[in-house]
Amino acid sequence: MALDFAVLTEDDTSAEIISLGIRQHDILMTLAGQLKLQQLLRFGDYCNEVDFRPSELPALARDLDIVSKSAAPREIVAFARALDGLVTLAIQRHKPLMAIPD
């Protein structure tokens, strides 16, 4: 099982997707709790769907930037950077970012 992060294409026919495994999720949520990264903590329940409206995405990007600059494990920093790229895409497309348990 993975937590998939997705942004629909402009015509809503497909999506750009990146996935986060449960072990990486646990590490990321521990870090988010320590750093009080409220937007990332919204993904705290691995089994619940979470949607970020376009207006909420800049705050999520700030949290991801903090993770990217932290002493987190390399795989977590890489995920934060990849998710930040997806956030940027969502902002450009004026689309929500969805986290979907799969």
DSSP file (Angstrom, degrees, kcal/mol; ACC not computed):
  #  RESIDUE AA STRUCTURE BP1 BP2  ACC     N-H-->O    O-->H-N    N-H-->O    O-->H-N    TCO  KAPPA ALPHA  PHI   PSI    X-CA   Y-CA   Z-CA
    1    1 A M              0   0    0      0, 0.0    21,-0.5     0, 0.0     2,-0.3   0.000 360.0 360.0 360.0 142.5    0.0    0.0    0.0
    2    2 A A  E     -A   21   0A   0     19,-0.1   100,-3.3    98,-0.1     2,-0.7  -0.927 360.0-122.0-134.8 159.6    1.2    3.5   -0.8
    3    3 A L  E     -AB  20 101A   0     17,-2.5    17,-1.7    -2,-0.3     2,-0.4  -0.931  35.5-154.4-101.0 112.0    0.0    7.0   -0.3
    4    4 A D  E     -AB  19 100A   0     96,-2.9    96,-3.5    -2,-0.7     2,-0.5  -0.740   7.1-156.0 -94.0 133.2   -0.3    8.5   -3.8
    5    5 A F  E     -AB  18  99A   0     13,-3.4    13,-2.1    -2,-0.4     2,-0.3  -0.934  24.4-179.9-106.5 127.3    0.0   12.3   -4.3
    6    6 A A  E     -AB  17  98A   0     92,-2.9    92,-2.6    -2,-0.5     2,-0.4  -0.955  26.9-169.5-137.5 147.6   -1.7   13.4   -7.5
    7    7 A V  E     -A   16   0A   0      9,-1.9     9,-2.7    -2,-0.3    90,-0.1  -0.994  30.5-126.4-131.0 125.8   -2.4   16.4   -9.6
    8    8 A L  E     -A   15   0A   0     88,-0.5     7,-0.3    -2,-0.4    87,-0.1  -0.342  26.9-108.8 -68.5 150.8   -4.8   16.1  -12.5
    9    9 A T    >   -     0   0    0      5,-2.9     3,-2.0     1,-0.1    -1,-0.1  -0.258  40.4 -95.4 -69.0 168.4   -3.7   17.2  -16.0
   10   10 A E  T 3  S+     0   0    0      1,-0.3    -1,-0.1     2,-0.1    -2,-0.1   0.808 128.4  45.6 -59.7 -30.8   -5.3   20.4  -17.3
   11   11 A D  T 3  S-     0   0    0      3,-0.0    -1,-0.3     0, 0.0    -2,-0.0   0.344 108.3-125.6 -95.0   7.2   -8.0   18.4  -19.2
   12   12 A D  S <  S+     0   0    0     -3,-2.0    -2,-0.1     2,-0.1     3,-0.1   0.687  78.5 116.1  61.0  22.2   -8.6   16.2  -16.1
   13   13 A T  S    S+     0   0    0      1,-0.1     2,-0.3     0, 0.0    -1,-0.1   0.667  80.8   0.1 -95.1 -17.8   -8.0   13.0  -18.1
   14   14 A S        -     0   0    0     -7,-0.0    -5,-2.9     2,-0.0     2,-0.3  -0.882  69.2-128.4-154.2-175.9   -5.0   11.7  -16.2
   15   15 A A  E     -A    8   0A   0     -7,-0.3     2,-0.5    -2,-0.3    -7,-0.2  -0.984  14.9-123.7-145.0 152.0   -2.7   12.7  -13.4
   16   16 A E  E     -A    7   0A   0     -9,-2.7    -9,-1.9    -2,-0.3     2,-0.4  -0.843  43.9-172.0 -88.3 132.7    0.9   13.2  -12.4
   17   17 A I  E     +A    6   0A   0     -2,-0.5     2,-0.3   -11,-0.2   -11,-0.2  -0.983  23.3 179.1-136.4 138.9    1.5   10.9   -9.4
   18   18 A I  E     -A    5   0A   0    -13,-2.1   -13,-3.4    -2,-0.4     2,-0.3  -0.968  21.8-142.6-129.5 153.1    4.3   10.2   -6.8
   19   19 A S  E     -A    4   0A   0     -2,-0.3     2,-0.4   -15,-0.2   -15,-0.2  -0.837   8.4-157.9-121.0 152.6    4.0    7.7   -4.0
   20   20 A L  E     -A    3   0A   0    -17,-1.7   -17,-2.5    -2,-0.3     2,-0.1  -0.993  17.8-138.6-129.3 123.4    5.1    7.5   -0.4
   21   21 A G  E  >  -A    2   0A   0     -2,-0.4     4,-2.5   -19,-0.2     5,-0.1  -0.310  27.5-107.6 -76.6 165.2    5.5    4.1    1.4
   22   22 A I  H  > S+     0   0    0    -21,-0.5     4,-2.4     1,-0.2     5,-0.2   0.869 117.8  51.5 -64.6 -38.1    4.4    3.6    4.9
   23   23 A R  H  > S+     0   0    0      2,-0.2     4,-1.9     1,-0.2    -1,-0.2   0.932 112.9  45.0 -64.7 -44.4    7.9    3.5    6.4
   24   24 A Q  H  > S+     0   0    0      1,-0.2     4,-2.8     2,-0.2    -2,-0.2   0.872 110.5  55.8 -66.0 -36.2    8.8    6.8    4.7
   25   25 A H  H  X S+     0   0    0     -4,-2.5     4,-2.9     2,-0.2     5,-0.2   0.929 106.1  50.6 -60.2 -45.7    5.4    8.2    5.8
   26   26 A D  H  X S+     0   0    0     -4,-2.4     4,-2.1     1,-0.2    -1,-0.2   0.915 112.4  46.5 -59.6 -43.6    6.3    7.4    9.4
   27   27 A I  H  X S+     0   0    0     -4,-1.9     4,-2.3     2,-0.2    -2,-0.2   0.932 113.8  48.2 -63.9 -45.9    9.6    9.2    9.1
   28   28 A L  H  X S+     0   0    0     -4,-2.8     4,-2.8     1,-0.2    -2,-0.2   0.897 112.1  48.4 -63.7 -41.4    8.1   12.2    7.4
   29   29 A M  H  X S+     0   0    0     -4,-2.9     4,-2.3     2,-0.2    -1,-0.2   0.866 110.0  52.1 -69.7 -35.5    5.3   12.5   10.0
   30   30 A T  H  X S+     0   0    0     -4,-2.1     4,-2.3    -5,-0.2    -2,-0.2   0.940 113.3  44.7 -62.1 -46.1    7.8   12.2   12.9
   31   31 A L  H  X S+     0   0    0     -4,-2.3     4,-2.5     2,-0.2    -2,-0.2   0.919 111.7  52.2 -63.4 -44.7    9.9   15.0   11.3
   32   32 A A  H  X>S+     0   0    0     -4,-2.8     5,-2.6     1,-0.2     4,-0.6   0.882 110.6  49.2 -60.7 -38.2    6.8   17.1   10.6
   33   33 A G  H ><5S+     0   0    0     -4,-2.3     3,-0.6     3,-0.2    -1,-0.2   0.922 111.2  48.3 -66.1 -44.2    5.7   16.8   14.2
   34   34 A Q  H 3<5S+     0   0    0     -4,-2.3    -2,-0.2     1,-0.2    -1,-0.2   0.885 119.1  39.2 -62.4 -38.9    9.2   17.7   15.6
   35   35 A L  H 3<5S-     0   0    0     -4,-2.5    -1,-0.2    -5,-0.2    -2,-0.2   0.425 108.2-124.4 -92.6   0.0    9.3   20.8   13.3
   36   36 A K  T <<5 +     0   0    0     -3,-0.6     2,-1.3    -4,-0.6    -3,-0.2   0.919  43.7 171.6  56.4  48.4    5.6   21.6   13.7
   37   37 A L     >< -     0   0    0     -5,-2.6     4,-2.1     1,-0.2     3,-0.3  -0.704   9.6-174.9 -91.3  87.8    4.9   21.6   10.0
   38   38 A Q  H  > S+     0   0    0     -2,-1.3     4,-0.6     1,-0.2    -1,-0.2   0.803  76.4  53.0 -60.0 -36.6    1.1   21.8   10.2
   39   39 A Q  H >4 S+     0   0    0      1,-0.2     3,-0.9     2,-0.2     4,-0.2   0.925 111.5  45.8 -68.7 -42.3    0.5   21.4    6.4
   40   40 A L  H >4 S+     0   0    0     -3,-0.3     3,-2.1     1,-0.2    -2,-0.2   0.861 103.8  64.3 -66.0 -34.2    2.5   18.2    6.2
   41   41 A L  H >< S+     0   0    0     -4,-2.1     3,-1.9     1,-0.3    -1,-0.2   0.695  83.6  76.1 -64.9 -16.7    0.8   16.9    9.4
   42   42 A R  T << S+     0   0    0     -3,-0.9     3,-0.4    -4,-0.6    -1,-0.3   0.751  90.7  57.0 -63.2 -21.7   -2.5   17.0    7.5
   43   43 A F  T <  S+     0   0    0     -3,-2.1    -1,-0.3    -4,-0.2    -2,-0.2   0.211  74.5 116.3 -89.3  14.6   -1.2   13.8    5.8
   44   44 A G    <   +     0   0    0     -3,-1.9     2,-0.9     1,-0.1    -1,-0.2   0.811  59.1  67.6 -58.3 -36.8   -0.8   12.2    9.3
   45   45 A D  S >  S-     0   0    0     -3,-0.4     3,-1.7    -4,-0.2    -1,-0.1  -0.778  70.5-159.8 -90.4 109.2   -3.4    9.4    8.7
   46   46 A Y  T 3  S+     0   0    0     -2,-0.9    -1,-0.2     1,-0.3    -2,-0.1   0.718  88.4  50.6 -60.2 -23.1   -1.9    7.1    6.1
   47   47 A C  T 3  S+     0   0    0     54,-0.1     2,-0.4     2,-0.1    -1,-0.3   0.378  93.9  86.7-101.4   4.1   -5.3    5.7    5.2
   48   48 A N  S <  S-     0   0    0     -3,-1.7     2,-0.3    -5,-0.1    -3,-0.0  -0.852  74.6-122.8-109.4 142.1   -7.3    8.9    4.7
   49   49 A E        -     0   0    0     -2,-0.4     2,-0.4    51,-0.1    51,-0.2  -0.586  28.8-169.7 -76.6 139.6   -7.6   11.0    1.6
   50   50 A V  E     -C   99   0A   0     49,-2.0    49,-3.3    -2,-0.3     2,-0.4  -0.999   5.2-162.9-132.8 134.8   -6.5   14.6    1.9
   51   51 A D  E     -C   98   0A   0     -2,-0.4     2,-0.5    47,-0.2    47,-0.2  -0.961   4.4-157.8-118.7 136.6   -7.0   17.4   -0.7
   52   52 A F  E     -C   97   0A   0     45,-3.0    45,-1.9    -2,-0.4     5,-0.1  -0.962  17.3-137.9-109.5 121.4   -5.2   20.7   -0.8
   53   53 A R    >>  -     0   0    0     -2,-0.5     3,-1.9    43,-0.2     4,-0.7  -0.394  30.2-106.0 -68.7 155.7   -7.0   23.5   -2.6
   54   54 A P  G >4 S+     0   0    0      0, 0.0     3,-0.9     0, 0.0    -1,-0.1   0.848 121.2  58.5 -53.1 -35.5   -4.7   25.6   -4.8
   55   55 A S  G 34 S+     0   0    0      1,-0.2     4,-0.2     2,-0.1    36,-0.0   0.715 105.3  50.8 -68.4 -19.2   -4.9   28.5   -2.3
   56   56 A E  G <> S+     0   0    0     -3,-1.9     4,-1.4     1,-0.2     3,-0.5   0.584  88.1  85.2 -90.9 -12.2   -3.4   26.2    0.4
   57   57 A L  H <X S+     0   0    0     -3,-0.9     4,-2.6    -4,-0.7     5,-0.2   0.830  78.5  60.4 -67.3 -35.7   -0.5   25.0   -1.7
   58   58 A P  H  > S+     0   0    0      0, 0.0     4,-1.8     0, 0.0    -1,-0.2   0.894 105.6  50.2 -59.3 -36.9    2.0   27.8   -1.0
   59   59 A A  H  > S+     0   0    0     -3,-0.5     4,-1.8    -4,-0.2    -2,-0.2   0.895 110.6  49.3 -66.8 -39.0    1.9   26.9    2.7
   60   60 A L  H  X S+     0   0    0     -4,-1.4     4,-2.4     1,-0.2    -1,-0.2   0.906 107.8  54.8 -64.4 -40.8    2.5   23.3    1.9
   61   61 A A  H  X S+     0   0    0     -4,-2.6     4,-2.1     1,-0.2    -1,-0.2   0.873 105.3  53.2 -60.6 -37.2    5.5   24.3   -0.3
   62   62 A R  H  X S+     0   0    0     -4,-1.8     4,-1.7     2,-0.2    -1,-0.2   0.917 109.0  48.7 -64.7 -42.5    7.0   26.2    2.7
   63   63 A D  H  X S+     0   0    0     -4,-1.8     4,-2.0     1,-0.2    -2,-0.2   0.922 111.3  50.1 -61.4 -43.4    6.8   23.1    4.8
   64   64 A L  H  X S+     0   0    0     -4,-2.4     4,-2.6     1,-0.2    -1,-0.2   0.857 106.4  55.5 -64.9 -35.1    8.4   21.0    2.1
   65   65 A D  H  X S+     0   0    0     -4,-2.1     4,-1.4     2,-0.2    -1,-0.2   0.893 106.3  51.3 -63.6 -39.6   11.2   23.6    1.7
   66   66 A I  H  < S+     0   0    0     -4,-1.7     4,-0.3     2,-0.2     3,-0.3   0.924 111.2  47.4 -63.2 -44.2   11.9   23.2    5.4
   67   67 A V  H >< S+     0   0    0     -4,-2.0     3,-1.4     1,-0.2     5,-0.4   0.913 108.7  55.2 -62.6 -42.5   12.1   19.4    5.1
   68   68 A S  H 3< S+     0   0    0     -4,-2.6    -1,-0.2     1,-0.3    -2,-0.2   0.802 112.1  43.3 -61.2 -29.4   14.3   19.7    2.0
   69   69 A K  T 3< S+     0   0    0     -4,-1.4    -1,-0.3    -3,-0.3    -2,-0.2   0.383 100.2  95.6 -96.8   2.6   16.8   21.8    4.0
   70   70 A S  S <  S-     0   0    0     -3,-1.4    -3,-0.1    -4,-0.3     7,-0.0  -0.216  89.3-105.5 -87.1 178.6   16.7   19.6    7.1
   71   71 A A  S    S+     0   0    0     -2,-0.0     3,-0.1     6,-0.0    -3,-0.1   0.011  71.3 140.9 -91.2  26.9   18.9   16.8    8.2
   72   72 A A        -     0   0    0     -5,-0.4     5,-0.1     1,-0.1   -44,-0.0  -0.230  65.6 -77.6 -65.1 158.5   16.2   14.2    7.2
   73   73 A P    >>  -     0   0    0      0, 0.0     4,-2.2     0, 0.0     3,-1.0  -0.221  46.4-109.3 -55.1 150.0   17.3   11.0    5.6
   74   74 A R  H 3> S+     0   0    0      1,-0.3     4,-2.6     2,-0.2     5,-0.2   0.845 117.5  54.7 -52.2 -41.6   18.1   11.3    1.9
   75   75 A E  H 3> S+     0   0    0      1,-0.2     4,-1.9     2,-0.2    -1,-0.3   0.830 108.9  48.7 -66.4 -30.6   15.0    9.5    0.7
   76   76 A I  H <> S+     0   0    0     -3,-1.0     4,-2.7     2,-0.2    -2,-0.2   0.901 111.4  48.6 -74.7 -41.8   12.8   11.9    2.7
   77   77 A V  H  X S+     0   0    0     -4,-2.2     4,-2.3     2,-0.2    -2,-0.2   0.916 111.9  50.4 -61.7 -42.7   14.5   14.9    1.3
   78   78 A A  H  X S+     0   0    0     -4,-2.6     4,-2.3    -5,-0.2    -2,-0.2   0.909 111.4  47.9 -62.9 -41.9   14.2   13.5   -2.2
   79   79 A F  H  X S+     0   0    0     -4,-1.9     4,-3.1     2,-0.2     5,-0.3   0.930 109.8  52.5 -64.0 -44.2   10.5   12.9   -1.6
   80   80 A A  H  X S+     0   0    0     -4,-2.7     4,-2.2     1,-0.2    -2,-0.2   0.899 111.2  47.3 -58.9 -41.0   10.0   16.4   -0.3
   81   81 A R  H  X S+     0   0    0     -4,-2.3     4,-1.8     2,-0.2    -1,-0.2   0.905 112.9  48.3 -67.4 -40.9   11.6   17.8   -3.4
   82   82 A A  H  X S+     0   0    0     -4,-2.3     4,-1.7     2,-0.2    -2,-0.2   0.916 112.8  48.0 -65.3 -42.4    9.6   15.6   -5.7
   83   83 A L  H  X S+     0   0    0     -4,-3.1     4,-2.5     1,-0.2    -2,-0.2   0.875 107.6  55.9 -66.7 -36.0    6.4   16.6   -3.9
   84   84 A D  H  X S+     0   0    0     -4,-2.2     4,-2.5    -5,-0.3    -1,-0.2   0.888 105.4  52.5 -62.0 -37.7    7.3   20.3   -4.1
   85   85 A G  H  X S+     0   0    0     -4,-1.8     4,-2.0     2,-0.2    -1,-0.2   0.890 109.4  48.7 -62.8 -38.7    7.6   19.8   -7.8
   86   86 A L  H  X S+     0   0    0     -4,-1.7     4,-2.5     2,-0.2    -2,-0.2   0.881 109.4  52.8 -68.1 -38.0    4.1   18.4   -7.9
   87   87 A V  H  X S+     0   0    0     -4,-2.5     4,-2.5     2,-0.2    -2,-0.2   0.925 108.3  50.6 -61.1 -45.1    2.9   21.3   -5.8
   88   88 A T  H  X S+     0   0    0     -4,-2.5     4,-2.4     1,-0.2    -2,-0.2   0.910 110.3  49.9 -59.5 -42.6    4.4   23.7   -8.3
   89   89 A L  H  X S+     0   0    0     -4,-2.0     4,-2.2     2,-0.2    -1,-0.2   0.910 109.6  50.9 -62.1 -43.5    2.6   21.9  -11.1
   90   90 A A  H  X>S+     0   0    0     -4,-2.5     5,-2.4     2,-0.2     4,-1.0   0.906 110.3  49.5 -61.8 -42.0   -0.7   22.1   -9.2
   91   91 A I  H ><5S+     0   0    0     -4,-2.5     3,-0.6     1,-0.2    -2,-0.2   0.932 111.3  48.9 -62.5 -45.6   -0.3   25.8   -8.7
   92   92 A Q  H 3<5S+     0   0    0     -4,-2.4    -1,-0.2     1,-0.2    -2,-0.2   0.865 116.9  41.9 -62.0 -36.4    0.5   26.3  -12.4
   93   93 A R  H 3<5S-     0   0    0     -4,-2.2    -1,-0.2    -5,-0.2    -2,-0.2   0.542 105.7-126.4 -88.0  -7.5   -2.5   24.3  -13.4
   94   94 A H  T <<5 +     0   0    0     -4,-1.0    -3,-0.2    -3,-0.6    -4,-0.1   0.914  66.6 134.6  58.8  43.5   -4.8   25.8  -10.7
   95   95 A K      < -     0   0    0     -5,-2.4    -1,-0.2    -6,-0.1    -2,-0.1  -0.854  58.3-107.8-120.0 154.4   -5.6   22.3   -9.6
   96   96 A P        -     0   0    0      0, 0.0     2,-0.5     0, 0.0   -88,-0.5  -0.395  25.8-125.7 -74.0 159.7   -5.8   20.7   -6.1
   97   97 A L  E     - C   0  52A   0    -45,-1.9   -45,-3.0   -90,-0.1     2,-0.4  -0.932  29.0-160.5-102.0 130.1   -3.2   18.3   -4.8
   98   98 A M  E     -BC   6  51A   0    -92,-2.6   -92,-2.9    -2,-0.5     2,-0.6  -0.919  14.5-157.4-116.1 138.5   -4.7   15.1   -3.7
   99   99 A A  E     -BC   5  50A   0    -49,-3.3   -49,-2.0    -2,-0.4   -94,-0.2  -0.973  22.0-178.5-110.5 120.3   -3.3   12.4   -1.3
  100  100 A I  E     -B    4   0A   0    -96,-3.5   -96,-2.9    -2,-0.6     2,-0.2  -0.970  26.5-130.8-127.7 119.9   -5.0    9.1   -2.0
  101  101 A P  E      B    3   0A   0      0, 0.0   -98,-0.2     0, 0.0   -54,-0.1  -0.518 360.0 360.0 -67.5 132.9   -4.3    5.9   -0.1
  102  102 A D              0   0    0   -100,-3.3   -99,-0.2    -2,-0.2   -55,-0.1   0.359 360.0 360.0-127.4 360.0   -3.8    3.2   -2.7
